[in-house]
Amino acid sequence: MQKPGVLIGRSVTVRSGPQPDYFTDAHRAWVGHTGRVHAVVAGPDRKNPLVKVGFDAGTRIVFFRLAELDIETDVPLEDPKRHGRRASHLPKRG
């Protein structure tokens, strides 16, 4: 079942065209390529948040703004590859 409005697990393609000033070679390498959304970063710009996109089966991660991506709604949602437990980087309570 497709879930409208859900981004995590969606296929997205990085748009070609004018690139923002902050684009690096890591960003440019994926223009025109399709990846999967792994996470959406909460922030003050709710209409254009940072989106964590995984490429090469999730082995390459690059952050883009939502406006720089084309969301493919006709492709089924997929669970993105997980990289450890949530909050595993935080110190353990003793």
N, C-alpha and C positions, 0 to 999 in steps of 0.2 A: 504494500500500500504506500503510495506517495504521500508525503506530508508537505503541503504548501507552506512556504515560509521557513522551512528548516534548511539551513545551509550546511551543517556538518554532515559529511558523507556525500555531498553533491559533487558532480564533475563540473569543473570550471575551466575556461580557456582564457589565457592572458591575452587581452586585446592588443592589436598592433596599432600603430599611429603615433601621435605625439606622446613622448614619454616625460614623466615628471622629473624635476631636477635631481631628486634623491635616488633615481634608478642607478644601480651599480651594474657591473658585468653579471653579477648573480641574478639580477632581475631581467636584464636583456637576454640572457641565455634561454629564458623560458617564454619569451613573447611568441605567441602563436601556438604554444603547447597546452595540452590539457592535463590537469591534475585533479586531486581530490581535496576538498576542504577538510582540514583537521580540527580547526578551532576558529572562533571569532573572538577577538580581543575587545573587551569592554573598554570604552573610553568616552570622552565628551562628544565626539562626532558620531552619534548613533546612526546617521544616515549614510555614512561612508567609513565604517570601521575597518581596522586592520584585520586581514584574514590570513590565517596560516594555511598555506597550500603545500601539499606533498606531491612530488613528482617522482618518477622512476620507482613506482610501487611504494612510495613513502620514504625512500631513502634520501631524497633531497627535499629540504624544506625551505621555502621562501615566503616572506610576508608581503602581501599586496593590499592596496585599498580595494574595497568592494567595487568602486566605480571603474577599476582597471580590469575587471573580470566579466566574462560572459558566463552566466549560469546556465547549465544544460539541464532543463527540467524534464526532458523526455528520456533521460538515462536514469535507471534505478539507483536509489540511495545505496551506498556501500559503507560499511564500517571502516574508517581509516585505520591504518596500522598504528598500534599503540607503542609508545617508547617508554616503558616503565610504569610504575604506579603513580597515581595522582599525588602530587605534593611530596614525592620521594626525595626531592632535593632539600626539603626543610629538615632542620634538626629534630631529632626524636625527643619526645617528652619523657622525662625520667622517672 
